[in-house]
Amino acid sequence: MLFDYEALTLSDLRSLSALNDSKQHTPEAREALYPRVLRAATKVAVTSRCVRGIDERGLHNTNLAALSAVLGQVGREGCLCLSDGFPVPPTGFDQKPVVGGDATSAAIAAASVIAKVTRDRFMRRMEERYPGWEFATHVGYSTPEHRAAIEKLGVSPLHRMSFQSMAYQQLAL
């Protein structure tokens, strides 16, 4: 996500003033922020990675590689690419990891909103393809209902088998 802060209007700044760690917003608030972020951003890139690739490389490594790829798409000469908490593989641009960045950087918070809304929308679409797992309700988080659905139905092609949650370890997968 790239913002040209000098080009933002007062209206843009007002609409983005609600930005915070996306986990602190309700799904409805994130949906309301989503188009505002898209209007204000100079560049936005979204990527996703397949379940099997995540299982092979691990979630953390996959996330860092995906973040590096996205920063490489939105960065431009002279910019400073920020990441939330962890340094990422080289992007060709200066970069800085910011611990707690989604709560302290508007750009990181905006990227977090775009990522979470995109993921939640995907999970709602997957509810239609894989009924019974209630993906639209838990949107990928391990909830008691999610675990009950896995016990009843087994895993879907969307479930990461490398996920090391205590909840998953209690299930006979």
VMD Tcl script that builds the backbone (N, CA, C; Angstrom):
set m [mol new atoms 519]
animate dup $m
set s [atomselect $m all]
$s set {name element resname resid chain x y z} {
  {N N MET 1 A 0.844 -1.154 0.000}
  {CA C MET 1 A 0.000 0.000 0.000}
  {C C MET 1 A 0.892 1.220 0.000}
  {N N LEU 2 A 0.621 2.137 -0.886}
  {CA C LEU 2 A 1.433 3.339 -0.984}
  {C C LEU 2 A 0.521 4.548 -0.912}
  {N N PHE 3 A 0.839 5.475 -0.016}
  {CA C PHE 3 A 0.131 6.737 0.092}
  {C C PHE 3 A 1.081 7.853 -0.283}
  {N N ASP 4 A 0.583 8.807 -1.030}
  {CA C ASP 4 A 1.307 10.053 -1.259}
  {C C ASP 4 A 0.663 11.055 -0.312}
  {N N TYR 5 A 1.223 11.168 0.879}
  {CA C TYR 5 A 0.590 11.966 1.926}
  {C C TYR 5 A 0.409 13.420 1.528}
  {N N GLU 6 A 1.281 13.944 0.691}
  {CA C GLU 6 A 1.146 15.333 0.251}
  {C C GLU 6 A -0.061 15.514 -0.658}
  {N N ALA 7 A -0.499 14.445 -1.321}
  {CA C ALA 7 A -1.628 14.540 -2.247}
  {C C ALA 7 A -2.970 14.259 -1.577}
  {N N LEU 8 A -2.956 13.793 -0.326}
  {CA C LEU 8 A -4.215 13.494 0.349}
  {C C LEU 8 A -4.972 14.776 0.664}
  {N N THR 9 A -6.267 14.756 0.390}
  {CA C THR 9 A -7.114 15.904 0.707}
  {C C THR 9 A -7.539 15.837 2.164}
  {N N LEU 10 A -8.123 16.922 2.646}
  {CA C LEU 10 A -8.640 16.951 4.012}
  {C C LEU 10 A -9.720 15.878 4.183}
  {N N SER 11 A -10.529 15.687 3.156}
  {CA C SER 11 A -11.562 14.646 3.196}
  {C C SER 11 A -10.932 13.257 3.322}
  {N N ASP 12 A -9.845 13.020 2.560}
  {CA C ASP 12 A -9.131 11.741 2.662}
  {C C ASP 12 A -8.623 11.536 4.080}
  {N N LEU 13 A -7.997 12.575 4.621}
  {CA C LEU 13 A -7.433 12.468 5.972}
  {C C LEU 13 A -8.520 12.190 7.005}
  {N N ARG 14 A -9.662 12.853 6.874}
  {CA C ARG 14 A -10.770 12.604 7.807}
  {C C ARG 14 A -11.259 11.163 7.705}
  {N N SER 15 A -11.427 10.681 6.473}
  {CA C SER 15 A -11.964 9.331 6.308}
  {C C SER 15 A -10.979 8.266 6.772}
  {N N LEU 16 A -9.680 8.580 6.732}
  {CA C LEU 16 A -8.674 7.621 7.173}
  {C C LEU 16 A -8.327 7.763 8.656}
  {N N SER 17 A -8.882 8.766 9.321}
  {CA C SER 17 A -8.540 8.992 10.728}
  {C C SER 17 A -8.987 7.842 11.625}
  {N N ALA 18 A -9.922 7.049 11.167}
  {CA C ALA 18 A -10.392 5.910 11.963}
  {C C ALA 18 A -9.467 4.700 11.856}
  {N N LEU 19 A -8.464 4.767 10.993}
  {CA C LEU 19 A -7.567 3.624 10.829}
  {C C LEU 19 A -6.896 3.254 12.141}
  {N N ASN 20 A -6.856 1.966 12.368}
  {CA C ASN 20 A -6.221 1.394 13.546}
  {C C ASN 20 A -5.934 -0.058 13.195}
  {N N ASP 21 A -5.341 -0.779 14.080}
  {CA C ASP 21 A -5.150 -2.212 13.918}
  {C C ASP 21 A -6.478 -2.816 13.470}
  {N N SER 22 A -6.480 -3.509 12.340}
  {CA C SER 22 A -7.736 -4.023 11.781}
  {C C SER 22 A -8.471 -4.951 12.742}
  {N N LYS 23 A -7.742 -5.603 13.638}
  {CA C LYS 23 A -8.391 -6.493 14.613}
  {C C LYS 23 A -9.199 -5.705 15.637}
  {N N GLN 24 A -8.956 -4.397 15.737}
  {CA C GLN 24 A -9.695 -3.549 16.667}
  {C C GLN 24 A -11.003 -3.046 16.072}
  {N N HIS 25 A -11.203 -3.272 14.775}
  {CA C HIS 25 A -12.426 -2.845 14.096}
  {C C HIS 25 A -13.394 -4.017 13.949}
  {N N THR 26 A -14.657 -3.712 13.936}
  {CA C THR 26 A -15.657 -4.731 13.616}
  {C C THR 26 A -15.568 -5.024 12.118}
  {N N PRO 27 A -16.097 -6.161 11.689}
  {CA C PRO 27 A -16.112 -6.425 10.243}
  {C C PRO 27 A -16.810 -5.306 9.458}
  {N N GLU 28 A -17.880 -4.744 10.021}
  {CA C GLU 28 A -18.603 -3.673 9.340}
  {C C GLU 28 A -17.735 -2.415 9.215}
  {N N ALA 29 A -16.980 -2.096 10.257}
  {CA C ALA 29 A -16.102 -0.924 10.214}
  {C C ALA 29 A -14.986 -1.129 9.202}
  {N N ARG 30 A -14.438 -2.353 9.130}
  {CA C ARG 30 A -13.395 -2.635 8.133}
  {C C ARG 30 A -13.952 -2.484 6.720}
  {N N GLU 31 A -15.166 -2.989 6.500}
  {CA C GLU 31 A -15.798 -2.854 5.180}
  {C C GLU 31 A -16.008 -1.384 4.824}
  {N N ALA 32 A -16.359 -0.555 5.806}
  {CA C ALA 32 A -16.551 0.881 5.552}
  {C C ALA 32 A -15.224 1.564 5.232}
  {N N LEU 33 A -14.149 1.138 5.877}
  {CA C LEU 33 A -12.831 1.725 5.621}
  {C C LEU 33 A -12.249 1.290 4.278}
  {N N TYR 34 A -12.592 0.104 3.832}
  {CA C TYR 34 A -12.002 -0.487 2.627}
  {C C TYR 34 A -12.050 0.451 1.413}
  {N N PRO 35 A -13.228 0.953 1.010}
  {CA C PRO 35 A -13.233 1.829 -0.178}
  {C C PRO 35 A -12.525 3.162 0.072}
  {N N ARG 36 A -12.525 3.637 1.304}
  {CA C ARG 36 A -11.827 4.886 1.622}
  {C C ARG 36 A -10.322 4.716 1.432}
  {N N VAL 37 A -9.814 3.579 1.883}
  {CA C VAL 37 A -8.384 3.296 1.719}
  {C C VAL 37 A -8.051 3.187 0.237}
  {N N LEU 38 A -8.889 2.479 -0.513}
  {CA C LEU 38 A -8.619 2.326 -1.946}
  {C C LEU 38 A -8.629 3.665 -2.668}
  {N N ARG 39 A -9.535 4.566 -2.287}
  {CA C ARG 39 A -9.582 5.889 -2.922}
  {C C ARG 39 A -8.342 6.723 -2.588}
  {N N ALA 40 A -7.857 6.597 -1.369}
  {CA C ALA 40 A -6.738 7.439 -0.921}
  {C C ALA 40 A -5.372 6.895 -1.333}
  {N N ALA 41 A -5.287 5.605 -1.570}
  {CA C ALA 41 A -3.992 4.981 -1.860}
  {C C ALA 41 A -3.537 5.282 -3.280}
  {N N THR 42 A -2.241 5.458 -3.435}
  {CA C THR 42 A -1.638 5.634 -4.750}
  {C C THR 42 A -1.474 4.287 -5.434}
  {N N LYS 43 A -1.072 3.283 -4.664}
  {CA C LYS 43 A -0.911 1.918 -5.176}
  {C C LYS 43 A -1.378 0.939 -4.113}
  {N N VAL 44 A -2.027 -0.126 -4.568}
  {CA C VAL 44 A -2.442 -1.211 -3.682}
  {C C VAL 44 A -2.137 -2.516 -4.400}
  {N N ALA 45 A -1.601 -3.461 -3.681}
  {CA C ALA 45 A -1.383 -4.797 -4.225}
  {C C ALA 45 A -1.838 -5.805 -3.176}
  {N N VAL 46 A -2.480 -6.839 -3.647}
  {CA C VAL 46 A -2.942 -7.913 -2.767}
  {C C VAL 46 A -2.429 -9.219 -3.349}
  {N N THR 47 A -1.999 -10.100 -2.493}
  {CA C THR 47 A -1.548 -11.410 -2.946}
  {C C THR 47 A -2.139 -12.476 -2.041}
  {N N SER 48 A -2.180 -13.670 -2.531}
  {CA C SER 48 A -2.582 -14.795 -1.690}
  {C C SER 48 A -1.664 -15.962 -2.009}
  {N N ARG 49 A -1.608 -16.880 -1.108}
  {CA C ARG 49 A -0.770 -18.062 -1.280}
  {C C ARG 49 A -1.628 -19.296 -1.051}
  {N N CYS 50 A -1.319 -20.362 -1.768}
  {CA C CYS 50 A -2.129 -21.575 -1.677}
  {C C CYS 50 A -1.817 -22.347 -0.391}
  {N N VAL 51 A -2.790 -23.108 0.025}
  {CA C VAL 51 A -2.687 -23.881 1.264}
  {C C VAL 51 A -1.498 -24.839 1.223}
  {N N ARG 52 A -1.347 -25.557 0.140}
  {CA C ARG 52 A -0.269 -26.544 0.065}
  {C C ARG 52 A 1.097 -25.872 0.103}
  {N N GLY 53 A 1.220 -24.722 -0.533}
  {CA C GLY 53 A 2.482 -23.981 -0.476}
  {C C GLY 53 A 2.796 -23.527 0.936}
  {N N ILE 54 A 1.769 -23.098 1.658}
  {CA C ILE 54 A 1.957 -22.701 3.057}
  {C C ILE 54 A 2.392 -23.904 3.875}
  {N N ASP 55 A 1.757 -25.041 3.647}
  {CA C ASP 55 A 2.126 -26.254 4.380}
  {C C ASP 55 A 3.575 -26.656 4.092}
  {N N GLU 56 A 4.032 -26.472 2.861}
  {CA C GLU 56 A 5.401 -26.850 2.497}
  {C C GLU 56 A 6.454 -25.909 3.075}
  {N N ARG 57 A 6.189 -24.599 3.012}
  {CA C ARG 57 A 7.196 -23.607 3.415}
  {C C ARG 57 A 7.004 -23.082 4.831}
  {N N GLY 58 A 5.824 -23.267 5.392}
  {CA C GLY 58 A 5.504 -22.706 6.702}
  {C C GLY 58 A 4.833 -21.354 6.547}
  {N N LEU 59 A 3.937 -21.036 7.466}
  {CA C LEU 59 A 3.158 -19.804 7.376}
  {C C LEU 59 A 4.041 -18.558 7.469}
  {N N HIS 60 A 4.949 -18.529 8.424}
  {CA C HIS 60 A 5.782 -17.333 8.609}
  {C C HIS 60 A 6.634 -17.057 7.373}
  {N N ASN 61 A 7.321 -18.062 6.865}
  {CA C ASN 61 A 8.151 -17.868 5.671}
  {C C ASN 61 A 7.311 -17.460 4.468}
  {N N THR 62 A 6.144 -18.067 4.329}
  {CA C THR 62 A 5.250 -17.734 3.218}
  {C C THR 62 A 4.767 -16.295 3.341}
  {N N ASN 63 A 4.398 -15.887 4.550}
  {CA C ASN 63 A 3.947 -14.511 4.761}
  {C C ASN 63 A 5.040 -13.497 4.429}
  {N N LEU 64 A 6.267 -13.768 4.871}
  {CA C LEU 64 A 7.362 -12.835 4.594}
  {C C LEU 64 A 7.646 -12.736 3.100}
  {N N ALA 65 A 7.633 -13.859 2.402}
  {CA C ALA 65 A 7.863 -13.846 0.957}
  {C C ALA 65 A 6.737 -13.105 0.233}
  {N N ALA 66 A 5.495 -13.321 0.669}
  {CA C ALA 66 A 4.354 -12.629 0.057}
  {C C ALA 66 A 4.439 -11.132 0.317}
  {N N LEU 67 A 4.788 -10.749 1.534}
  {CA C LEU 67 A 4.917 -9.336 1.868}
  {C C LEU 67 A 6.029 -8.685 1.052}
  {N N SER 68 A 7.133 -9.374 0.881}
  {CA C SER 68 A 8.228 -8.854 0.065}
  {C C SER 68 A 7.758 -8.637 -1.371}
  {N N ALA 69 A 7.011 -9.590 -1.918}
  {CA C ALA 69 A 6.509 -9.468 -3.290}
  {C C ALA 69 A 5.567 -8.271 -3.429}
  {N N VAL 70 A 4.685 -8.086 -2.457}
  {CA C VAL 70 A 3.738 -6.978 -2.509}
  {C C VAL 70 A 4.457 -5.640 -2.353}
  {N N LEU 71 A 5.406 -5.559 -1.415}
  {CA C LEU 71 A 6.154 -4.314 -1.253}
  {C C LEU 71 A 6.930 -3.991 -2.526}
  {N N GLY 72 A 7.425 -5.013 -3.201}
  {CA C GLY 72 A 8.108 -4.797 -4.470}
  {C C GLY 72 A 7.189 -4.235 -5.537}
  {N N GLN 73 A 5.897 -4.540 -5.456}
  {CA C GLN 73 A 4.922 -4.038 -6.429}
  {C C GLN 73 A 4.492 -2.603 -6.137}
  {N N VAL 74 A 4.382 -2.249 -4.865}
  {CA C VAL 74 A 3.868 -0.913 -4.535}
  {C C VAL 74 A 4.969 0.103 -4.262}
  {N N GLY 75 A 6.177 -0.350 -3.994}
  {CA C GLY 75 A 7.263 0.575 -3.696}
  {C C GLY 75 A 7.663 1.385 -4.916}
  {N N ARG 76 A 8.298 2.487 -4.633}
  {CA C ARG 76 A 8.846 3.302 -5.720}
  {C C ARG 76 A 10.127 3.958 -5.222}
  {N N GLU 77 A 10.918 4.440 -6.153}
  {CA C GLU 77 A 12.199 5.045 -5.820}
  {C C GLU 77 A 12.034 6.101 -4.727}
  {N N GLY 78 A 12.873 6.009 -3.718}
  {CA C GLY 78 A 12.858 7.003 -2.647}
  {C C GLY 78 A 11.862 6.744 -1.531}
  {N N CYS 79 A 11.066 5.671 -1.638}
  {CA C CYS 79 A 10.084 5.412 -0.585}
  {C C CYS 79 A 10.704 4.530 0.501}
  {N N LEU 80 A 10.071 4.529 1.643}
  {CA C LEU 80 A 10.456 3.649 2.731}
  {C C LEU 80 A 9.318 2.664 2.920}
  {N N CYS 81 A 9.566 1.379 2.697}
  {CA C CYS 81 A 8.558 0.337 2.861}
  {C C CYS 81 A 8.522 -0.088 4.326}
  {N N LEU 82 A 7.344 -0.031 4.907}
  {CA C LEU 82 A 7.164 -0.434 6.295}
  {C C LEU 82 A 6.530 -1.816 6.345}
  {N N SER 83 A 6.933 -2.609 7.313}
  {CA C SER 83 A 6.304 -3.912 7.534}
  {C C SER 83 A 5.935 -4.002 9.009}
  {N N ASP 84 A 4.931 -4.803 9.291}
  {CA C ASP 84 A 4.424 -4.918 10.651}
  {C C ASP 84 A 5.223 -5.956 11.435}
  {N N GLY 85 A 6.218 -5.491 12.150}
  {CA C GLY 85 A 6.923 -6.335 13.104}
  {C C GLY 85 A 8.158 -7.040 12.625}
  {N N PHE 86 A 8.154 -7.570 11.422}
  {CA C PHE 86 A 9.265 -8.399 10.973}
  {C C PHE 86 A 9.952 -7.794 9.757}
  {N N PRO 87 A 11.277 -7.905 9.695}
  {CA C PRO 87 A 11.940 -7.525 8.443}
  {C C PRO 87 A 11.562 -8.533 7.364}
  {N N VAL 88 A 11.444 -8.053 6.148}
  {CA C VAL 88 A 11.074 -8.937 5.048}
  {C C VAL 88 A 12.262 -9.090 4.109}
  {N N PRO 89 A 12.247 -10.129 3.275}
  {CA C PRO 89 A 13.332 -10.290 2.302}
  {C C PRO 89 A 13.456 -9.031 1.438}
  {N N PRO 90 A 14.623 -8.791 0.871}
  {CA C PRO 90 A 14.855 -7.562 0.092}
  {C C PRO 90 A 13.804 -7.332 -0.986}
  {N N THR 91 A 13.436 -6.059 -1.131}
  {CA C THR 91 A 12.422 -5.657 -2.101}
  {C C THR 91 A 12.991 -4.752 -3.187}
  {N N GLY 92 A 14.231 -4.286 -2.979}
  {CA C GLY 92 A 14.791 -3.293 -3.885}
  {C C GLY 92 A 14.532 -1.879 -3.393}
  {N N PHE 93 A 13.823 -1.746 -2.274}
  {CA C PHE 93 A 13.521 -0.449 -1.679}
  {C C PHE 93 A 13.955 -0.466 -0.215}
  {N N ASP 94 A 14.214 0.734 0.316}
  {CA C ASP 94 A 14.514 0.821 1.744}
  {C C ASP 94 A 13.299 0.323 2.516}
  {N N GLN 95 A 13.565 -0.345 3.623}
  {CA C GLN 95 A 12.442 -0.850 4.407}
  {C C GLN 95 A 12.742 -0.790 5.893}
  {N N LYS 96 A 11.656 -0.809 6.654}
  {CA C LYS 96 A 11.784 -0.748 8.106}
  {C C LYS 96 A 10.657 -1.558 8.732}
  {N N PRO 97 A 11.009 -2.532 9.569}
  {CA C PRO 97 A 9.957 -3.232 10.321}
  {C C PRO 97 A 9.523 -2.353 11.503}
  {N N VAL 98 A 8.233 -2.324 11.763}
  {CA C VAL 98 A 7.681 -1.515 12.847}
  {C C VAL 98 A 6.904 -2.443 13.773}
  {N N VAL 99 A 7.424 -2.652 14.972}
  {CA C VAL 99 A 6.725 -3.499 15.944}
  {C C VAL 99 A 5.426 -2.796 16.327}
  {N N GLY 100 A 4.322 -3.528 16.251}
  {CA C GLY 100 A 3.017 -2.930 16.527}
  {C C GLY 100 A 2.603 -1.946 15.446}
  {N N GLY 101 A 3.125 -2.132 14.250}
  {CA C GLY 101 A 2.918 -1.189 13.159}
  {C C GLY 101 A 1.477 -0.955 12.772}
  {N N ASP 102 A 0.632 -1.991 12.876}
  {CA C ASP 102 A -0.763 -1.793 12.474}
  {C C ASP 102 A -1.509 -0.880 13.445}
  {N N ALA 103 A -0.936 -0.605 14.612}
  {CA C ALA 103 A -1.542 0.324 15.569}
  {C C ALA 103 A -0.851 1.683 15.565}
  {N N THR 104 A 0.284 1.804 14.844}
  {CA C THR 104 A 1.029 3.065 14.891}
  {C C THR 104 A 1.295 3.688 13.523}
  {N N SER 105 A 1.086 2.958 12.445}
  {CA C SER 105 A 1.337 3.456 11.099}
  {C C SER 105 A 0.047 3.385 10.283}
  {N N ALA 106 A -0.356 4.532 9.709}
  {CA C ALA 106 A -1.568 4.543 8.885}
  {C C ALA 106 A -1.420 3.622 7.672}
  {N N ALA 107 A -0.241 3.588 7.081}
  {CA C ALA 107 A -0.037 2.744 5.904}
  {C C ALA 107 A -0.155 1.263 6.259}
  {N N ILE 108 A 0.431 0.866 7.375}
  {CA C ILE 108 A 0.341 -0.543 7.789}
  {C C ILE 108 A -1.086 -0.871 8.199}
  {N N ALA 109 A -1.752 0.034 8.924}
  {CA C ALA 109 A -3.147 -0.201 9.323}
  {C C ALA 109 A -4.033 -0.320 8.085}
  {N N ALA 110 A -3.795 0.531 7.099}
  {CA C ALA 110 A -4.586 0.476 5.862}
  {C C ALA 110 A -4.361 -0.844 5.137}
  {N N ALA 111 A -3.115 -1.277 5.059}
  {CA C ALA 111 A -2.818 -2.559 4.416}
  {C C ALA 111 A -3.477 -3.703 5.177}
  {N N SER 112 A -3.500 -3.607 6.482}
  {CA C SER 112 A -4.133 -4.631 7.310}
  {C C SER 112 A -5.634 -4.697 7.039}
  {N N VAL 113 A -6.270 -3.545 6.890}
  {CA C VAL 113 A -7.706 -3.507 6.577}
  {C C VAL 113 A -7.957 -4.142 5.219}
  {N N ILE 114 A -7.165 -3.763 4.212}
  {CA C ILE 114 A -7.340 -4.330 2.868}
  {C C ILE 114 A -7.152 -5.844 2.908}
  {N N ALA 115 A -6.132 -6.309 3.613}
  {CA C ALA 115 A -5.859 -7.749 3.683}
  {C C ALA 115 A -6.987 -8.492 4.383}
  {N N LYS 116 A -7.446 -7.969 5.509}
  {CA C LYS 116 A -8.469 -8.675 6.278}
  {C C LYS 116 A -9.820 -8.684 5.550}
  {N N VAL 117 A -10.195 -7.567 4.933}
  {CA C VAL 117 A -11.456 -7.526 4.183}
  {C C VAL 117 A -11.385 -8.479 2.996}
  {N N THR 118 A -10.256 -8.472 2.299}
  {CA C THR 118 A -10.094 -9.376 1.152}
  {C C THR 118 A -10.194 -10.829 1.594}
  {N N ARG 119 A -9.516 -11.179 2.684}
  {CA C ARG 119 A -9.569 -12.549 3.203}
  {C C ARG 119 A -10.987 -12.919 3.653}
  {N N ASP 120 A -11.658 -12.025 4.370}
  {CA C ASP 120 A -13.012 -12.315 4.840}
  {C C ASP 120 A -13.979 -12.518 3.674}
  {N N ARG 121 A -13.852 -11.703 2.637}
  {CA C ARG 121 A -14.712 -11.860 1.455}
  {C C ARG 121 A -14.446 -13.208 0.782}
  {N N PHE 122 A -13.188 -13.582 0.691}
  {CA C PHE 122 A -12.838 -14.886 0.123}
  {C C PHE 122 A -13.467 -16.008 0.939}
  {N N MET 123 A -13.361 -15.916 2.258}
  {CA C MET 123 A -13.910 -16.971 3.122}
  {C C MET 123 A -15.428 -17.057 2.979}
  {N N ARG 124 A -16.098 -15.927 2.807}
  {CA C ARG 124 A -17.553 -15.965 2.600}
  {C C ARG 124 A -17.889 -16.652 1.274}
  {N N ARG 125 A -17.078 -16.409 0.239}
  {CA C ARG 125 A -17.297 -17.110 -1.038}
  {C C ARG 125 A -17.048 -18.615 -0.892}
  {N N MET 126 A -16.073 -18.979 -0.079}
  {CA C MET 126 A -15.759 -20.398 0.101}
  {C C MET 126 A -16.858 -21.130 0.862}
  {N N GLU 127 A -17.669 -20.412 1.617}
  {CA C GLU 127 A -18.822 -21.016 2.297}
  {C C GLU 127 A -19.739 -21.667 1.271}
  {N N GLU 128 A -19.886 -21.030 0.110}
  {CA C GLU 128 A -20.738 -21.582 -0.949}
  {C C GLU 128 A -20.122 -22.853 -1.541}
  {N N ARG 129 A -18.824 -22.873 -1.694}
  {CA C ARG 129 A -18.140 -24.018 -2.289}
  {C C ARG 129 A -18.023 -25.179 -1.307}
  {N N TYR 130 A -17.823 -24.857 -0.033}
  {CA C TYR 130 A -17.631 -25.873 1.003}
  {C C TYR 130 A -18.634 -25.655 2.132}
  {N N PRO 131 A -19.906 -25.948 1.871}
  {CA C PRO 131 A -20.910 -25.732 2.917}
  {C C PRO 131 A -20.683 -26.676 4.099}
  {N N GLY 132 A -21.047 -26.205 5.265}
  {CA C GLY 132 A -20.937 -27.023 6.459}
  {C C GLY 132 A -19.810 -26.613 7.371}
  {N N TRP 133 A -18.750 -26.024 6.826}
  {CA C TRP 133 A -17.619 -25.609 7.672}
  {C C TRP 133 A -17.840 -24.202 8.241}
  {N N GLU 134 A -18.858 -23.521 7.762}
  {CA C GLU 134 A -19.221 -22.183 8.243}
  {C C GLU 134 A -18.074 -21.184 8.113}
  {N N PHE 135 A -17.393 -21.224 6.971}
  {CA C PHE 135 A -16.292 -20.299 6.727}
  {C C PHE 135 A -16.739 -18.843 6.805}
  {N N ALA 136 A -17.979 -18.556 6.389}
  {CA C ALA 136 A -18.472 -17.176 6.421}
  {C C ALA 136 A -18.600 -16.657 7.844}
  {N N THR 137 A -18.765 -17.552 8.797}
  {CA C THR 137 A -18.942 -17.144 10.193}
  {C C THR 137 A -17.607 -16.943 10.897}
  {N N HIS 138 A -16.711 -17.911 10.783}
  {CA C HIS 138 A -15.451 -17.820 11.531}
  {C C HIS 138 A -14.306 -17.246 10.695}
  {N N VAL 139 A -14.505 -17.098 9.387}
  {CA C VAL 139 A -13.531 -16.557 8.428}
  {C C VAL 139 A -12.097 -17.015 8.672}
  {N N GLY 140 A -11.954 -18.282 9.022}
  {CA C GLY 140 A -10.622 -18.865 9.138}
  {C C GLY 140 A -10.045 -18.935 10.529}
  {N N TYR 141 A -10.726 -18.382 11.502}
  {CA C TYR 141 A -10.218 -18.454 12.874}
  {C C TYR 141 A -10.688 -19.744 13.524}
  {N N SER 142 A -9.877 -20.275 14.406}
  {CA C SER 142 A -10.220 -21.506 15.107}
  {C C SER 142 A -11.205 -21.179 16.228}
  {N N THR 143 A -12.468 -21.480 15.974}
  {CA C THR 143 A -13.523 -21.275 16.966}
  {C C THR 143 A -14.063 -22.636 17.369}
  {N N PRO 144 A -14.805 -22.725 18.462}
  {CA C PRO 144 A -15.399 -24.017 18.833}
  {C C PRO 144 A -16.283 -24.584 17.713}
  {N N GLU 145 A -17.018 -23.706 17.018}
  {CA C GLU 145 A -17.875 -24.160 15.920}
  {C C GLU 145 A -17.039 -24.688 14.749}
  {N N HIS 146 A -15.927 -24.024 14.494}
  {CA C HIS 146 A -15.028 -24.449 13.419}
  {C C HIS 146 A -14.467 -25.837 13.733}
  {N N ARG 147 A -14.015 -26.016 14.957}
  {CA C ARG 147 A -13.464 -27.314 15.356}
  {C C ARG 147 A -14.532 -28.404 15.308}
  {N N ALA 148 A -15.767 -28.073 15.703}
  {CA C ALA 148 A -16.859 -29.046 15.646}
  {C C ALA 148 A -17.143 -29.456 14.206}
  {N N ALA 149 A -17.090 -28.499 13.293}
  {CA C ALA 149 A -17.315 -28.809 11.881}
  {C C ALA 149 A -16.220 -29.726 11.344}
  {N N ILE 150 A -14.982 -29.504 11.767}
  {CA C ILE 150 A -13.877 -30.366 11.319}
  {C C ILE 150 A -14.061 -31.770 11.894}
  {N N GLU 151 A -14.466 -31.861 13.149}
  {CA C GLU 151 A -14.712 -33.188 13.735}
  {C C GLU 151 A -15.799 -33.929 12.974}
  {N N LYS 152 A -16.838 -33.204 12.559}
  {CA C LYS 152 A -17.965 -33.813 11.866}
  {C C LYS 152 A -17.652 -34.123 10.402}
  {N N LEU 153 A -17.012 -33.170 9.703}
  {CA C LEU 153 A -16.837 -33.274 8.254}
  {C C LEU 153 A -15.412 -33.621 7.812}
  {N N GLY 154 A -14.466 -33.539 8.738}
  {CA C GLY 154 A -13.067 -33.682 8.358}
  {C C GLY 154 A -12.549 -32.340 7.877}
  {N N VAL 155 A -11.441 -32.344 7.180}
  {CA C VAL 155 A -10.869 -31.095 6.690}
  {C C VAL 155 A -11.267 -30.872 5.238}
  {N N SER 156 A -11.312 -29.617 4.858}
  {CA C SER 156 A -11.583 -29.250 3.465}
  {C C SER 156 A -10.239 -28.972 2.780}
  {N N PRO 157 A -10.260 -28.777 1.472}
  {CA C PRO 157 A -9.014 -28.411 0.785}
  {C C PRO 157 A -8.442 -27.066 1.240}
  {N N LEU 158 A -9.215 -26.281 1.972}
  {CA C LEU 158 A -8.742 -24.984 2.462}
  {C C LEU 158 A -7.984 -25.084 3.784}
  {N N HIS 159 A -8.081 -26.197 4.460}
  {CA C HIS 159 A -7.443 -26.311 5.774}
  {C C HIS 159 A -5.949 -26.594 5.637}
  {N N ARG 160 A -5.164 -25.817 6.396}
  {CA C ARG 160 A -3.721 -26.040 6.426}
  {C C ARG 160 A -3.440 -27.201 7.368}
  {N N MET 161 A -2.806 -28.208 6.848}
  {CA C MET 161 A -2.495 -29.376 7.676}
  {C C MET 161 A -1.293 -29.122 8.578}
  {N N SER 162 A -0.516 -28.091 8.289}
  {CA C SER 162 A 0.645 -27.779 9.117}
  {C C SER 162 A 0.283 -26.874 10.292}
  {N N PHE 163 A -0.970 -26.459 10.390}
  {CA C PHE 163 A -1.401 -25.562 11.461}
  {C C PHE 163 A -1.219 -26.270 12.798}
  {N N GLN 164 A -0.489 -25.641 13.711}
  {CA C GLN 164 A -0.119 -26.306 14.967}
  {C C GLN 164 A -0.934 -25.811 16.162}
  {N N SER 165 A -2.202 -25.531 15.949}
  {CA C SER 165 A -3.055 -25.099 17.049}
  {C C SER 165 A -3.319 -26.263 18.002}
  {N N MET 166 A -3.388 -25.965 19.282}
  {CA C MET 166 A -3.756 -26.993 20.262}
  {C C MET 166 A -5.127 -27.558 19.915}
  {N N ALA 167 A -6.005 -26.730 19.433}
  {CA C ALA 167 A -7.341 -27.187 19.065}
  {C C ALA 167 A -7.276 -28.234 17.965}
  {N N TYR 168 A -6.399 -28.017 16.973}
  {CA C TYR 168 A -6.250 -28.993 15.884}
  {C C TYR 168 A -5.615 -30.276 16.404}
  {N N GLN 169 A -4.682 -30.149 17.321}
  {CA C GLN 169 A -3.998 -31.336 17.832}
  {C C GLN 169 A -4.949 -32.256 18.579}
  {N N GLN 170 A -6.037 -31.710 19.091}
  {CA C GLN 170 A -7.019 -32.528 19.809}
  {C C GLN 170 A -7.951 -33.256 18.856}
  {N N LEU 171 A -7.951 -32.871 17.584}
  {CA C LEU 171 A -8.833 -33.496 16.609}
  {C C LEU 171 A -8.122 -34.658 15.922}
  {N N ALA 172 A -8.881 -35.653 15.582}
  {CA C ALA 172 A -8.323 -36.775 14.815}
  {C C ALA 172 A -8.447 -36.418 13.340}
  {N N LEU 173 A -7.395 -35.838 12.778}
  {CA C LEU 173 A -7.432 -35.407 11.375}
  {C C LEU 173 A -6.911 -36.513 10.486}
}
mol reanalyze $m
mol bondsrecalc $m
mol representation Tube
mol addrep $m
